[in-house]
Amino acid sequence: MNSAAMRSLVVVLLVVVTASAPVAAAESQFGGTVVVAEGETIGDDLDAVGGTVIVRGTVDGDVNAVGGTVVIAETGVVTGDLSGSAGAVTVEGTVEGSVELATGSFTLRESGEVGGDLDIAAGEALLDGAVGGTVTVAAETLRVGSSASIEGDLRHDVQSLVNDGQVAGEVRAVDLGNTAFTGLQFTVPTWLSALYAVLAHLALGAVLLLAVPRFVSEVEATGIERAARSGGVGIAALVLVPVLLVLFAITIVGIPLALLGAAGYGLFVWIGLVFGAYVLGTAALRALDRDEGSAARWIALVVGVLLVGLSQFVPGGGLFRLALTVVGAGAVVLALNARRTGRRGDEPAETEVGGTGDATA
C-alpha cells in the first residue's frame, strides 16, 4: 500500500472511531465531550476520558472519569463508586457508592447524594448534599452548607472551614499531607469495549508512525534497550504530573493551566500505552527474527495493540497495560530529553515508511 493510500486509510479510521464515541454503549469512552445521555444505561463500569464528562443517565457500576469538567447531573445515577481527577467536579445526582477524587474544585449540590464515603483532594470544596459515610477533605477552603447531611465523621485538612451542616459523627482537623488518593481504577470491559479500544489505539499508532517516524524509532530503541530506566521515568512522570496539576489548581491563576494539563495528561497516558504496545510488538518480532522490511513497523503496531486488547480478558490484564504505559511513557520522556540535549548519536537508522523513504523528525 503506497503512502497516500495509507494516509487516506488512517483518516477514514480516525473518522469512524471518533464518530462512534458518543453512541458506543461501551465501558471505555474517549472524546472532547463524553456524555451518558438521560435514559441511557451502561450495564458495567465506565472509564471516561474527555475535556468534559457528563453523566445524565445510569451507570450500573463504577465510574472512573478524567476530564477538565466532570458532572453527575441531577438525573444521573452511579450505582458503584466515582473516582478520578478533573479541573472541576459537580455531583447533582446520586452516587450510591463512595467518591474519591483529585480536583481543582468539588461541589456536592443540594440534590446530590453520596451513599458511601467522600474523599476529596481539591482547591476548594462545597458540600450541600447528603453523604452516607465519612467525609475526608484536603483543600484550601471547605464550606458545608446548611442543607448538607453527613452520617459519618468530617475529617478535614483545610485553611478555611465553614460548617453549617448536620454532621452525625465527629468533626476534627487531621493531617492529610501523606494521604494517597488512588484516583484511576482498572476495569475488565466487554468485547465491544475492547474492540473499540483496539481501533482507537491502532488509529493513534498509525498517526504517530506516519507523522513522526524518526521519533517513533527513537522511542522504540529507548523502550527496548533501556526498559528498566524507561519504567522508572514513566512511574515518576505518571505520579508527579497529577500532583503538580492539583497544586496548580489550588491557585486561581493556575486553574486554566491545570485544566489544559489534565487534558494533556490524559493524552500523554494514552500515547504511553500505544508506544508501550509498539515496543512490545517490536520486541516480539525481533525474538522471531521478523523485524526486517518496510512492513515490520506496522506489523509490530498491530501485534502490540492486539496483545493489549486481549489482555482485557485475562486476570492481571490491568497490571500488564499499566506496565506497558509506564515503559512507553518513560521512553517518550527519555527520547524527548535526548532531543532537547542533542544526545541522539545512538539513534537507530530510519526505516522507510510505506516504501517512500520519507522520514519526519
BADO-204769 format. One record per residue: x, y, z of N, C-alpha, C, O in turn. Coordinates in steps of 0.1 Angstrom, whole numbers, padded with zeros to 4 digits, always signed. Example, Ala and Ser with C-alpha at 12.3 -4.5 7.8 and 13.67 -1.06 7.14 Angstrom:
2
+0132-0057+0078+0123-0045+0078+0132-0033+0078+0142-0033+0085;+0128-0022+0071+0137-0011+0071+0129+0000+0079+0134+0011+0080;
END
This chain:
361
+0009-0012+0000+0000+0000+0000+0009+0012+0000+0018+0014+0008;+0006+0022-0009+0015+0034-0010+0012+0043+0001+0002+0042+0008;+0020+0054+0002+0019+0063+0013+0006+0071+0013+0000+0072+0023;+0002+0075+0001-0011+0083+0000-0023+0074+0004-0031+0079+0011;-0023+0062+0000-0034+0053+0003-0034+0050+0018-0045+0050+0024;-0022+0048+0024-0021+0046+0038-0027+0058+0046-0034+0056+0056;-0023+0070+0042-0028+0082+0049-0043+0083+0048-0049+0087+0058;-0048+0080+0037-0063+0080+0035-0070+0070+0044-0080+0073+0050;-0064+0058+0045-0070+0048+0054-0070+0053+0068-0079+0050+0075;-0059+0059+0072-0058+0064+0086-0069+0074+0089-0075+0074+0099;-0071+0084+0079-0081+0094+0081-0095+0088+0083-0102+0092+0091;-0098+0078+0074-0111+0071+0075-0112+0064+0088-0123+0065+0094;-0102+0058+0093-0102+0051+0106-0105+0060+0117-0112+0057+0126;-0098+0072+0117-0100+0082+0127-0114+0087+0127-0120+0089+0138;-0120+0089+0115-0134+0094+0115-0143+0084+0120-0152+0088+0128;-0141+0071+0117-0150+0061+0122-0150+0060+0137-0160+0059+0144;-0137+0060+0142-0136+0058+0157-0141+0070+0164-0148+0068+0174;-0139+0082+0159-0143+0094+0166-0159+0095+0165-0165+0099+0175;-0164+0092+0154-0179+0093+0152-0186+0083+0161-0197+0085+0165;-0180+0072+0164-0186+0061+0172-0186+0064+0187-0193+0058+0194;-0178+0073+0191-0176+0076+0205-0188+0079+0213-0191+0074+0223;-0197+0089+0208-0208+0093+0216-0219+0082+0217-0227+0083+0227;-0219+0073+0208-0230+0063+0208-0226+0049+0213-0234+0040+0214;-0213+0048+0215-0208+0034+0219-0213+0031+0233-0209+0038+0243;-0221+0021+0235-0225+0017+0248-0215+0008+0254-0217-0003+0258;-0202+0013+0255-0191+0005+0260-0187+0011+0273-0192+0021+0277;-0177+0004+0279-0173+0008+0292-0161+0018+0292-0157+0023+0302;-0156+0020+0280-0145+0030+0278-0149+0040+0268-0152+0036+0256;-0150+0053+0272-0154+0063+0262-0144+0074+0263-0140+0079+0273;-0140+0079+0251-0130+0090+0249-0135+0100+0240-0143+0097+0231;-0132+0113+0242-0136+0123+0233-0135+0137+0239-0133+0138+0251;-0137+0147+0231-0137+0161+0237-0148+0162+0247-0146+0168+0258;-0160+0157+0244-0171+0156+0254-0177+0142+0254-0181+0137+0244;-0177+0137+0266-0182+0123+0268-0196+0125+0276-0196+0130+0287;-0206+0119+0270-0220+0121+0277-0226+0107+0278-0227+0100+0268;-0231+0104+0290-0241+0093+0292-0254+0100+0292-0258+0106+0302;-0262+0098+0282-0274+0106+0280-0285+0102+0290-0285+0090+0295;-0294+0111+0293-0306+0108+0301-0314+0096+0295-0317+0097+0283;-0317+0086+0303-0324+0075+0298-0315+0064+0293-0319+0052+0291;-0302+0067+0291-0292+0056+0287-0287+0049+0299-0285+0055+0310;-0285+0036+0298-0280+0028+0309-0267+0020+0304-0268+0013+0294;-0256+0022+0311-0244+0014+0309-0244+0003+0319-0243+0006+0331;-0244-0009+0315-0245-0020+0325-0232-0025+0330-0231-0037+0334;-0222-0017+0331-0209-0021+0336-0201-0009+0340-0206+0002+0339;-0189-0011+0345-0181+0000+0349-0178+0009+0337-0177+0004+0326;-0176+0022+0340-0173+0032+0329-0160+0039+0331-0158+0045+0342;-0151+0038+0322-0139+0047+0322-0141+0057+0311-0142+0054+0299;-0141+0070+0315-0144+0081+0306-0133+0091+0307-0129+0096+0318;-0128+0095+0295-0117+0105+0294-0122+0115+0284-0124+0112+0272;-0122+0128+0288-0126+0138+0279-0124+0152+0285-0122+0154+0297;-0125+0162+0276-0125+0176+0282-0136+0179+0291-0135+0185+0301;-0148+0173+0288-0160+0174+0296-0166+0160+0297-0169+0153+0287;-0169+0155+0309-0176+0142+0311-0189+0145+0319-0188+0150+0330;-0200+0141+0313-0213+0143+0319-0221+0130+0319-0222+0123+0309;-0226+0127+0331-0234+0115+0333-0248+0120+0336-0251+0125+0347;-0257+0119+0327-0271+0122+0329-0280+0109+0330-0291+0110+0335;-0275+0098+0326-0282+0086+0327-0277+0077+0338-0274+0082+0349;-0277+0064+0336-0274+0055+0347-0261+0046+0343-0261+0041+0332;-0252+0046+0353-0241+0037+0351-0242+0026+0362-0241+0029+0374;-0245+0014+0358-0247+0003+0368-0233-0003+0371-0230-0014+0367;-0225+0004+0378-0211+0000+0382-0204+0013+0386-0209+0023+0390;-0190+0012+0386-0182+0023+0390-0179+0032+0378-0180+0028+0366;-0176+0045+0381-0172+0055+0371-0159+0060+0375-0156+0065+0386;-0149+0059+0365-0136+0065+0367-0135+0075+0356-0135+0072+0344;-0135+0088+0360-0136+0099+0350-0124+0108+0351-0120+0112+0362;-0118+0111+0339-0107+0121+0338-0111+0131+0328-0114+0128+0317;-0111+0144+0333-0115+0154+0323-0113+0168+0329-0110+0170+0341;-0115+0178+0321-0114+0192+0326-0126+0195+0335-0124+0201+0345;-0138+0190+0331-0150+0192+0339-0157+0178+0340-0159+0172+0329;-0161+0174+0352-0169+0162+0353-0182+0165+0361-0181+0172+0371;-0193+0161+0355-0206+0164+0361-0215+0152+0362-0217+0145+0352;-0220+0149+0374-0230+0139+0376-0243+0147+0377-0246+0152+0388;-0251+0147+0366-0262+0156+0366-0273+0151+0375-0272+0140+0381;-0284+0159+0377-0294+0156+0387-0301+0143+0383-0306+0136+0392;-0302+0140+0371-0308+0127+0366-0298+0116+0366-0302+0104+0363;-0286+0119+0369-0275+0108+0368-0275+0099+0380-0277+0104+0391;-0273+0086+0378-0271+0077+0389-0259+0068+0386-0258+0062+0375;-0251+0067+0396-0239+0058+0395-0241+0048+0407-0241+0052+0418;-0243+0035+0403-0246+0025+0414-0234+0021+0422-0235+0015+0432;-0222+0023+0416-0209+0020+0422-0202+0032+0428-0208+0041+0433;-0189+0032+0426-0181+0043+0431-0177+0053+0420-0178+0050+0408;-0174+0065+0424-0169+0076+0415-0155+0079+0419-0153+0083+0430;-0146+0078+0409-0132+0082+0412-0126+0088+0399-0132+0088+0389;-0114+0095+0401-0107+0101+0390-0101+0114+0394-0098+0117+0405;-0099+0122+0383-0093+0136+0385-0099+0145+0375-0102+0141+0363;-0100+0158+0378-0105+0168+0369-0102+0182+0374-0099+0184+0386;-0104+0192+0366-0103+0205+0370-0115+0209+0379-0113+0217+0389;-0127+0205+0376-0138+0208+0384-0148+0196+0383-0150+0190+0373;-0154+0192+0395-0163+0181+0396-0176+0186+0403-0175+0192+0414;-0187+0183+0397-0200+0186+0404-0209+0174+0404-0211+0167+0394;-0214+0171+0416-0223+0160+0418-0237+0166+0421-0239+0171+0432;-0246+0165+0412-0260+0169+0414-0270+0157+0415-0281+0159+0421;-0265+0145+0411-0273+0133+0411-0269+0124+0423-0266+0129+0434;-0269+0111+0420-0267+0101+0430-0255+0092+0427-0254+0087+0416;-0247+0091+0437-0236+0081+0436-0238+0072+0448-0236+0076+0460;-0242+0060+0445-0246+0050+0456-0234+0045+0464-0235+0041+0475;-0222+0045+0457-0210+0040+0464-0202+0052+0470-0208+0062+0475;-0189+0051+0470-0181+0061+0475-0175+0070+0464-0176+0067+0453;-0170+0081+0468-0164+0091+0459-0149+0094+0463-0147+0097+0475;-0140+0093+0454-0126+0096+0457-0120+0103+0445-0119+0098+0434;-0117+0116+0447-0113+0125+0436-0102+0134+0439-0100+0138+0451;-0094+0137+0429-0084+0148+0430-0089+0159+0420-0090+0156+0408;-0092+0171+0424-0098+0181+0415-0095+0195+0420-0091+0197+0432;-0096+0204+0411-0094+0218+0414-0105+0223+0423-0103+0230+0433;-0118+0220+0420-0129+0223+0428-0139+0212+0428-0141+0206+0418;-0146+0210+0439-0156+0200+0441-0169+0206+0447-0168+0213+0456;-0180+0202+0441-0193+0207+0445-0203+0196+0446-0205+0189+0437;-0209+0194+0458-0220+0184+0460-0233+0193+0462-0235+0199+0473;-0241+0193+0452-0253+0202+0452-0263+0196+0463-0262+0185+0468;-0273+0205+0465-0284+0201+0475-0291+0188+0470-0295+0180+0478;-0292+0187+0457-0299+0175+0452-0290+0163+0451-0294+0152+0448;-0277+0165+0454-0267+0154+0452-0267+0145+0465-0269+0149+0476;-0263+0132+0462-0263+0122+0473-0251+0113+0471-0250+0107+0460;-0243+0110+0481-0232+0100+0480-0236+0090+0491-0237+0094+0503;-0237+0077+0487-0241+0067+0497-0230+0063+0506-0233+0059+0517;-0217+0063+0501-0206+0059+0509-0197+0070+0514-0203+0081+0517;-0184+0068+0515-0175+0078+0519-0172+0088+0508-0173+0085+0496;-0168+0100+0512-0164+0110+0503-0150+0115+0506-0147+0120+0517;-0140+0112+0497-0126+0115+0499-0122+0125+0488-0123+0121+0476;-0118+0137+0491-0116+0147+0481-0102+0154+0484-0100+0158+0496;-0094+0156+0474-0083+0165+0474-0086+0176+0464-0087+0173+0452;-0088+0188+0469-0093+0199+0460-0087+0212+0464-0082+0214+0475;-0088+0222+0455-0085+0236+0459-0096+0241+0468-0093+0248+0478;-0108+0239+0464-0120+0243+0472-0131+0233+0471-0133+0227+0460;-0139+0231+0481-0149+0221+0482-0162+0227+0488-0161+0235+0498;-0173+0225+0482-0186+0229+0487-0195+0217+0488-0198+0210+0478;-0201+0215+0500-0209+0204+0503-0223+0209+0507-0224+0215+0518;-0233+0206+0499-0247+0210+0502-0256+0198+0502-0268+0199+0506;-0251+0186+0498-0260+0174+0497-0258+0165+0509-0253+0168+0519;-0262+0152+0506-0261+0142+0517-0250+0132+0514-0248+0128+0503;-0243+0128+0525-0232+0118+0524-0235+0108+0535-0237+0111+0546;-0236+0095+0530-0239+0084+0540-0228+0079+0548-0230+0071+0557;-0215+0083+0544-0204+0078+0552-0195+0089+0557-0201+0100+0561;-0182+0087+0558-0173+0097+0564-0168+0106+0553-0165+0101+0541;-0166+0119+0556-0161+0128+0546-0147+0132+0550-0144+0135+0561;-0138+0130+0540-0124+0134+0542-0120+0144+0532-0120+0141+0520;-0115+0156+0535-0113+0166+0526-0099+0173+0529-0096+0177+0540;-0091+0173+0518-0078+0181+0519-0080+0192+0509-0081+0190+0497;-0081+0205+0513-0084+0216+0505-0080+0229+0511-0076+0230+0522;-0080+0239+0502-0077+0253+0508-0089+0258+0515-0088+0264+0526;-0101+0256+0509-0113+0261+0516-0124+0250+0515-0125+0243+0505;-0132+0248+0526-0142+0238+0527-0155+0245+0533-0154+0251+0544;-0166+0245+0526-0178+0250+0531-0189+0239+0531-0192+0233+0521;-0194+0237+0543-0205+0227+0544-0218+0235+0546-0220+0241+0557;-0227+0235+0536-0239+0243+0537-0249+0238+0546-0248+0227+0552;-0259+0246+0549-0270+0243+0558-0278+0231+0554-0284+0225+0563;-0278+0228+0541-0286+0217+0537-0278+0204+0536-0284+0193+0533;-0266+0204+0540-0257+0192+0540-0260+0183+0552-0263+0188+0563;-0259+0170+0549-0261+0160+0559-0250+0149+0558-0249+0143+0547;-0242+0147+0568-0231+0138+0568-0233+0128+0579-0234+0131+0591;-0235+0115+0576-0238+0105+0585-0226+0100+0593-0227+0096+0605;-0214+0102+0588-0202+0098+0594-0194+0110+0600-0200+0120+0603;-0181+0108+0601-0172+0119+0606-0169+0129+0595-0171+0126+0583;-0165+0141+0599-0160+0151+0589-0145+0153+0593-0142+0159+0603;-0136+0147+0585-0122+0149+0587-0116+0159+0577-0119+0157+0565;-0109+0169+0581-0105+0179+0572-0091+0184+0574-0086+0184+0586;-0084+0188+0563-0071+0194+0564-0073+0206+0555-0069+0206+0543;-0078+0217+0560-0081+0229+0552-0076+0242+0559-0074+0242+0571;-0075+0252+0551-0071+0265+0557-0083+0273+0562-0082+0280+0571;-0094+0271+0555-0107+0278+0559-0118+0268+0559-0121+0262+0549;-0126+0268+0570-0137+0259+0572-0149+0266+0576-0149+0274+0586;-0160+0265+0569-0173+0269+0573-0183+0257+0574-0185+0251+0563;-0188+0254+0586-0196+0242+0587-0210+0247+0593-0211+0249+0605;-0220+0247+0584-0234+0250+0588-0243+0238+0586-0255+0239+0588;-0237+0226+0583-0245+0214+0581-0246+0205+0593-0242+0209+0604;-0253+0194+0591-0255+0184+0601-0245+0173+0600-0245+0166+0590;-0237+0171+0610-0227+0160+0610-0230+0151+0621-0229+0155+0633;-0233+0139+0618-0237+0129+0629-0225+0125+0637-0226+0122+0649;-0213+0124+0630-0201+0120+0637-0193+0131+0642-0198+0142+0645;-0180+0129+0643-0171+0139+0649-0165+0148+0638-0162+0143+0627;-0164+0160+0641-0157+0170+0632-0143+0173+0638-0142+0178+0649;-0133+0169+0630-0119+0171+0635-0109+0174+0624-0111+0169+0613;-0100+0182+0627-0089+0185+0618-0078+0174+0619-0075+0170+0630;-0073+0170+0608-0063+0159+0607-0052+0163+0597-0055+0172+0589;-0041+0157+0598-0030+0159+0588-0032+0150+0577-0029+0138+0578;-0035+0155+0565-0037+0146+0553-0026+0148+0543-0028+0144+0532;-0015+0153+0548-0004+0155+0539+0001+0143+0532+0006+0144+0520;+0000+0131+0538+0005+0119+0532-0006+0110+0528-0004+0098+0524;-0018+0115+0527-0030+0107+0523-0029+0104+0508-0026+0113+0500;-0031+0091+0504-0030+0087+0490-0044+0086+0484-0052+0078+0489;-0047+0094+0474-0059+0093+0467-0056+0085+0454-0050+0090+0445;-0062+0073+0454-0057+0064+0444-0062+0068+0430-0056+0064+0420;-0073+0075+0429-0077+0080+0416-0081+0070+0406-0092+0063+0408;-0073+0067+0396-0077+0058+0385-0078+0044+0389-0070+0039+0398;-0088+0037+0384-0090+0023+0386-0091+0015+0373-0094+0021+0363;-0087+0003+0373-0088-0005+0361-0099-0015+0361-0102-0021+0372;-0107-0016+0350-0118-0025+0349-0116-0035+0338-0107-0034+0330;-0125-0045+0338-0124-0055+0327-0137-0053+0318-0148-0057+0322;-0135-0046+0307-0146-0043+0298-0151-0054+0290-0145-0065+0290;-0162-0052+0282-0167-0062+0274-0159-0063+0261-0151-0055+0258;-0162-0073+0252-0155-0075+0240-0157-0062+0231-0149-0059+0223;-0169-0056+0232-0172-0044+0223-0163-0033+0227-0158-0026+0219;-0161-0031+0240-0152-0020+0245-0138-0023+0241-0131-0014+0237;-0134-0036+0242-0120-0040+0238-0118-0037+0223-0107-0032+0220;-0128-0040+0215-0126-0038+0201-0125-0023+0198-0117-0019+0190;-0133-0015+0204-0133-0001+0203-0119+0005+0207-0113+0013+0200;-0114+0000+0218-0101+0004+0223-0090+0001+0213-0081+0008+0210;-0090-0012+0207-0080-0016+0198-0080-0007+0186-0070-0003+0181;-0092-0003+0180-0093+0006+0169-0087+0019+0172-0080+0025+0164;-0091+0024+0184-0085+0038+0188-0070+0037+0189-0063+0046+0185;-0065+0027+0195-0050+0025+0197-0043+0024+0183-0033+0030+0181;-0049+0016+0174-0044+0015+0161-0044+0028+0153-0034+0032+0147;-0054+0036+0155-0055+0049+0148-0044+0058+0153-0037+0065+0145;-0043+0059+0166-0033+0068+0172-0019+0063+0168-0010+0071+0164;-0016+0050+0168-0003+0045+0165+0000+0047+0150+0011+0051+0147;-0010+0046+0141-0008+0049+0127-0004+0063+0125+0004+0066+0117;-0011+0072+0132-0008+0087+0130+0006+0089+0135+0013+0097+0128;+0010+0083+0146+0024+0086+0150+0034+0080+0140+0044+0087+0138;+0032+0068+0135+0041+0063+0125+0042+0071+0113+0053+0072+0107;+0031+0077+0108+0031+0085+0096+0037+0099+0099+0044+0105+0090;+0033+0105+0110+0037+0119+0113+0051+0120+0118+0058+0129+0114;+0055+0111+0127+0069+0113+0133+0076+0100+0133+0079+0094+0144;+0079+0094+0122+0085+0080+0122+0099+0080+0128+0102+0070+0135;+0107+0091+0127+0120+0091+0133+0119+0091+0148+0126+0084+0155;+0110+0099+0153+0108+0099+0168+0103+0086+0173+0107+0081+0184;+0094+0079+0165+0089+0066+0169+0101+0056+0170+0102+0048+0179;+0111+0057+0161+0123+0049+0161+0131+0051+0174+0136+0042+0180;+0132+0064+0178+0139+0068+0190+0133+0062+0202+0139+0057+0211;+0119+0063+0203+0112+0058+0214+0113+0043+0215+0115+0037+0225;+0112+0036+0203+0113+0022+0202+0127+0017+0208+0127+0008+0216;+0137+0023+0203+0151+0019+0207+0152+0022+0222+0158+0013+0229;+0147+0033+0227+0148+0036+0242+0141+0026+0250+0146+0021+0260;+0128+0022+0246+0120+0013+0253+0125-0001+0254+0124-0008+0264;+0132-0005+0243+0138-0019+0243+0151-0019+0249+0154-0028+0257;+0160-0010+0246+0174-0010+0252+0175-0005+0266+0184-0009+0273;+0166+0004+0270+0166+0009+0284+0153+0008+0290+0147+0017+0295;+0147-0005+0290+0134-0007+0295+0133-0004+0310+0123+0002+0314;+0143-0008+0318+0142-0005+0333+0142+0010+0336+0134+0015+0344;+0151+0017+0329+0151+0032+0331+0139+0038+0326+0133+0047+0333;+0133+0034+0315+0121+0039+0310+0110+0037+0320+0101+0046+0322;+0109+0025+0326+0099+0022+0336+0100+0032+0348+0090+0037+0353;+0112+0034+0353+0114+0043+0364+0110+0057+0361+0103+0064+0369;+0114+0062+0349+0110+0076+0345+0095+0076+0343+0089+0086+0346;+0089+0066+0337+0074+0066+0335+0067+0066+0348+0057+0074+0348;+0071+0059+0358+0064+0059+0371+0065+0073+0377+0055+0078+0381;+0077+0079+0376+0078+0093+0381+0069+0103+0374+0063+0111+0381;+0068+0102+0361+0060+0111+0353+0045+0109+0356+0038+0119+0358;+0041+0097+0356+0027+0094+0358+0022+0098+0372+0010+0100+0374;+0031+0097+0382+0027+0101+0396+0028+0115+0399+0020+0121+0405;+0039+0122+0394+0042+0136+0397+0033+0145+0390+0030+0156+0395;+0030+0142+0377+0022+0152+0369+0009+0155+0376+0005+0167+0377;+0001+0145+0380-0012+0148+0387-0010+0156+0399-0018+0165+0402;+0000+0153+0407+0003+0161+0419+0005+0176+0415+0000+0185+0422;+0013+0178+0405+0016+0192+0401+0003+0199+0396+0001+0211+0398;-0005+0191+0389-0018+0197+0384-0027+0201+0395-0033+0212+0395;-0027+0193+0406-0035+0197+0418-0030+0209+0424-0037+0218+0428;-0017+0210+0425-0010+0222+0431-0013+0234+0423-0016+0245+0428;-0013+0233+0409-0016+0244+0401-0031+0248+0403-0034+0260+0403;-0040+0238+0404-0054+0241+0405-0057+0248+0418-0068+0255+0419;-0049+0247+0428-0052+0253+0441-0052+0269+0440-0059+0276+0447;-0044+0274+0430-0043+0288+0428-0053+0292+0417-0054+0285+0407;-0059+0304+0418-0068+0309+0408-0061+0310+0394-0066+0307+0384;-0048+0315+0395-0041+0317+0383-0038+0304+0376-0037+0303+0364;-0035+0294+0384-0032+0281+0379-0043+0272+0374-0040+0262+0367;-0055+0276+0376-0067+0267+0372-0067+0265+0357-0069+0254+0353;-0066+0276+0349-0066+0273+0334-0054+0264+0330-0056+0255+0321;-0042+0265+0336-0031+0257+0333-0034+0242+0337-0031+0233+0330;-0041+0241+0349-0044+0228+0354-0054+0221+0344-0053+0209+0342;-0064+0228+0339-0074+0223+0330-0067+0218+0317-0070+0207+0313;-0058+0226+0312-0051+0222+0300-0042+0210+0303-0041+0201+0295;-0036+0211+0314-0027+0200+0318-0034+0187+0320-0029+0176+0317;-0046+0187+0325-0054+0175+0327-0057+0168+0314-0056+0156+0313;-0061+0176+0304-0063+0171+0291-0051+0165+0285-0051+0155+0279;-0040+0173+0286-0027+0168+0281-0022+0156+0288-0016+0147+0281;-0025+0155+0301-0020+0143+0308-0028+0130+0303-0022+0120+0302;-0041+0132+0301-0048+0120+0295-0043+0116+0282-0042+0104+0279;-0039+0125+0273-0033+0122+0260-0020+0116+0262-0016+0106+0255;-0012+0121+0272+0001+0115+0274+0001+0101+0279+0008+0092+0274;-0009+0098+0287-0011+0084+0292-0015+0075+0281-0010+0063+0280;-0023+0080+0272-0028+0072+0260-0016+0069+0251-0014+0058+0247;-0008+0080+0248+0003+0078+0239+0013+0068+0246+0019+0060+0239;+0015+0069+0259+0024+0060+0266+0020+0045+0264+0028+0037+0262;+0007+0043+0265+0002+0029+0263+0004+0024+0249+0009+0013+0247;+0001+0033+0239+0003+0029+0225+0018+0026+0222+0022+0017+0215;+0027+0035+0227+0041+0033+0225+0046+0020+0232+0054+0013+0227;+0040+0018+0244+0044+0006+0251+0040-0007+0243+0047-0016+0242;+0028-0006+0237+0023-0017+0229+0032-0019+0216+0036-0030+0212;+0036-0008+0210+0045-0008+0199+0059-0014+0202+0064-0022+0195;+0064-0010+0214+0077-0016+0218+0076-0031+0220+0085-0038+0217;+0065-0035+0226+0062-0049+0229+0061-0057+0215+0068-0067+0214;+0054-0051+0206+0053-0058+0193+0066-0059+0186+0069-0069+0179;+0074-0048+0187+0088-0048+0180+0096-0059+0187+0104-0066+0180;+0096-0060+0200+0104-0070+0207+0100-0084+0203+0108-0093+0202;+0087-0086+0201+0082-0099+0197+0087-0103+0183+0091-0114+0181;+0087-0093+0174+0092-0096+0160+0107-0098+0160+0111-0107+0153;+0114-0091+0169+0128-0093+0170+0131-0107+0175+0141-0114+0170;+0124-0112+0185+0126-0125+0190+0123-0136+0180+0129-0147+0180;+0115-0133+0170+0112-0142+0159+0120-0139+0146+0118-0146+0136;+0129-0129+0147+0137-0125+0136+0128-0121+0124+0131-0124+0112;+0117-0114+0127+0108-0109+0117+0107-0094+0117+0097-0088+0112;+0118-0087+0122+0117-0072+0123+0123-0065+0111+0126-0053+0112;+0125-0072+0100+0131-0065+0088+0120-0062+0078+0109-0068+0078;+0122-0052+0070+0113-0049+0059+0104-0037+0063+0103-0033+0075;+0099-0030+0053+0091-0018+0055+0078-0020+0062+0073-0011+0068;+0073-0033+0061+0060-0036+0068+0062-0039+0083+0052-0041+0090;+0075-0041+0087+0077-0046+0101+0071-0037+0111+0066-0041+0121;+0072-0024+0109+0067-0014+0119+0052-0015+0121+0047-0014+0132;+0045-0017+0109+0031-0018+0110+0026-0031+0117+0017-0031+0124;+0034-0042+0113+0031-0054+0120+0033-0054+0135+0025-0059+0143;+0044-0047+0139+0047-0046+0153+0036-0038+0160+0032-0042+0171;+0031-0027+0154+0020-0020+0160+0007-0028+0161+0001-0028+0172;+0004-0036+0151-0008-0044+0152-0007-0055+0162-0016-0057+0170;+0005-0062+0163+0007-0072+0172+0006-0067+0186+0000-0073+0195;+0013-0056+0189+0013-0050+0203-0001-0046+0207-0005-0048+0218;-0008-0039+0198-0022-0034+0202-0031-0046+0204-0040-0046+0213;-0030-0056+0196-0039-0068+0197-0036-0075+0211-0045-0080+0217;-0023-0075+0215-0020-0081+0228-0026-0073+0239-0030-0078+0249;-0026-0060+0238-0032-0051+0247-0047-0054+0248-0053-0054+0259;-0053-0055+0236-0068-0058+0236-0071-0071+0243-0081-0072+0250;-0063-0082+0240-0066-0095+0246-0063-0095+0261-0070-0102+0268;-0054-0086+0266-0051-0086+0280-0063-0081+0288-0064-0084+0300;-0073-0075+0282-0085-0071+0289-0094-0082+0294-0103-0081+0301;-0091-0094+0288-0100-0106+0292-0093-0116+0301-0098-0127+0303;-0081-0113+0305-0073-0122+0314-0070-0116+0327-0069-0104+0328;-0069-0124+0338-0065-0119+0351-0052-0112+0350-0042-0117+0344;-0051-0100+0357-0038-0093+0357-0036-0084+0344-0026-0078+0343;-0046-0084+0336-0045-0076+0324-0043-0061+0327-0036-0054+0319;-0050-0056+0337-0048-0042+0341-0034-0039+0344-0028-0028+0340;-0027-0047+0352-0013-0045+0355-0004-0046+0343+0006-0039+0342;-0008-0055+0334+0000-0056+0322-0001-0043+0314+0010-0038+0309;-0013-0037+0312-0014-0025+0305-0007-0013+0312-0002-0004+0306;-0008-0014+0325-0001-0003+0333+0014-0004+0331+0020+0007+0330;+0019-0016+0331+0033-0017+0329+0038-0012+0315+0048-0005+0314;+0030-0015+0305+0033-0010+0291+0032+0005+0291+0040+0012+0285;+0022+0010+0298+0020+0025+0298+0032+0032+0305+0037+0042+0300;+0037+0026+0316+0048+0031+0323+0061+0031+0314+0068+0041+0314;+0063+0020+0308+0075+0019+0299+0074+0028+0287+0084+0035+0284;+0062+0028+0281+0060+0037+0269+0062+0052+0273+0068+0059+0266;+0055+0056+0284+0056+0070+0288+0070+0074+0291+0075+0085+0288;+0077+0065+0299+0091+0068+0302+0100+0069+0290+0109+0077+0289;+0098+0060+0280+0106+0060+0268+0103+0073+0260+0113+0079+0254;+0091+0078+0260+0088+0091+0254+0095+0102+0261+0101+0111+0254;+0095+0103+0274+0102+0113+0281+0117+0113+0279+0123+0123+0276;+0123+0101+0279+0137+0100+0277+0141+0104+0262+0151+0110+0260;+0133+0100+0253+0136+0104+0239+0134+0119+0237+0143+0125+0230;+0124+0125+0243+0123+0139+0242+0135+0146+0249+0140+0156+0243;+0139+0141+0260+0151+0147+0267+0163+0146+0258+0172+0155+0258;+0165+0134+0252+0177+0132+0243+0177+0142+0232+0187+0147+0228;+0165+0145+0226+0164+0155+0216+0167+0169+0221+0174+0177+0214;+0163+0172+0233+0165+0185+0239+0180+0188+0241+0185+0199+0239;+0187+0177+0246+0201+0179+0249+0210+0176+0237+0222+0178+0238;+0204+0171+0226+0212+0169+0214+0219+0156+0214+0228+0153+0206;+0216+0147+0224+0223+0134+0225+0216+0123+0218+0209+0115+0225;+0217+0123+0205+0210+0113+0197+0219+0105+0188+0216+0100+0178;+0232+0104+0193+0242+0097+0184+0239+0083+0182+0243+0077+0172;+0232+0077+0192+0230+0062+0191+0216+0059+0186+0211+0048+0187;+0209+0069+0179+0196+0066+0174+0196+0056+0163+0206+0056+0155;+0186+0048+0161+0186+0038+0150+0184+0044+0137+0179+0056+0135;+0189+0037+0126+0187+0042+0113+0172+0042+0110+0165+0034+0114;+0168+0052+0102+0154+0054+0099+0149+0044+0089+0155+0041+0079;+0138+0037+0093+0132+0027+0084+0122+0034+0075+0115+0043+0080;+0122+0030+0063+0113+0036+0053+0099+0033+0057+0096+0022+0062;+0090+0042+0055+0076+0040+0058+0068+0040+0045+0069+0049+0037;+0060+0029+0043+0052+0028+0031+0060+0027+0019+0054+0029+0008;+0073+0025+0020+0081+0023+0008+0085+0036+0001+0091+0036-0009;+0082+0048+0007+0085+0060+0001+0098+0066+0005+0104+0074-0002;+0103+0062+0017+0116+0067+0022+0114+0080+0030+0124+0085+0034;+0102+0085+0031+0100+0098+0039+0102+0095+0053+0097+0085+0058;+0109+0104+0060+0110+0103+0075+0109+0117+0080+0117+0126+0077;+0099+0118+0089+0096+0131+0095+0102+0132+0109+0099+0123+0117;+0109+0142+0113+0115+0143+0126+0104+0146+0136+0107+0147+0148;
END
